[in-house]
């Protein structure tokens, strides 16, 4: 994968912040109201994307 430019890094960082907030909100709500199957699937997809972003950012840092 080619090195990321500053805009790509900023976009990934913004996406990571938004996904983490959504995960936090989902966990907070789930304490009181069980997630539906669709919400569980969305939660899992967000978690997969968060993991992928961490890998991308980690590989980028390793290339420094």
C-alpha positions in Angstrom: 0.0 0.0 0.0 1.4 3.4 -0.9 2.1 6.0 1.8 -0.9 8.0 2.8 -1.0 11.7 2.2 -2.1 14.1 5.0 -5.7 14.3 3.7 -6.0 10.5 3.7 -4.6 10.4 7.2 -7.0 13.1 8.4 -10.0 11.3 6.8 -9.1 8.0 8.4 -8.6 9.7 11.7 -12.0 11.4 11.4 -13.6 8.1 10.4 -12.0 6.4 13.4 -13.3 9.0 15.8 -16.8 8.8 14.4 -16.9 5.0 14.5 -15.5 4.9 18.0 -18.3 7.3 19.2 -20.9 5.2 17.5 -19.5 2.1 19.2 -19.5 3.8 22.6 -23.1 5.1 22.1 -24.2 1.6 21.1 -22.6 0.0 24.2 -24.1 2.7 26.4 -27.6 2.2 25.0 -27.3 -1.6 25.0 -27.1 -1.6 28.8 -30.7 -0.6 28.9 -32.1 -1.8 25.6 -31.0 -4.9 23.8 -29.7 -4.5 20.3 -31.7 -5.8 17.4 -30.0 -8.3 15.1 -29.5 -5.4 12.5 -27.8 -3.3 15.2 -25.6 -6.2 16.2 -24.5 -6.6 12.6 -23.9 -2.9 12.2 -21.8 -3.0 15.5 -19.8 -5.9 14.2 -19.2 -4.1 10.8 -18.0 -1.0 12.6 -15.7 -3.0 14.8 -14.2 -4.6 11.7 -13.7 -1.2 10.0 -12.1 0.1 13.2 -9.6 -2.8 13.2 -8.8 -2.2 9.5 -8.1 1.5 10.1 -5.8 0.6 13.0 -3.9 -1.8 10.7 -3.7 0.8 7.9 -2.5 3.5 10.4 0.0 1.0 12.0 1.4 0.1 8.6 1.7 3.8 7.7 3.6 4.5 10.9 5.9 1.5 10.3 6.9 3.0 6.9 8.2 6.2 8.6 
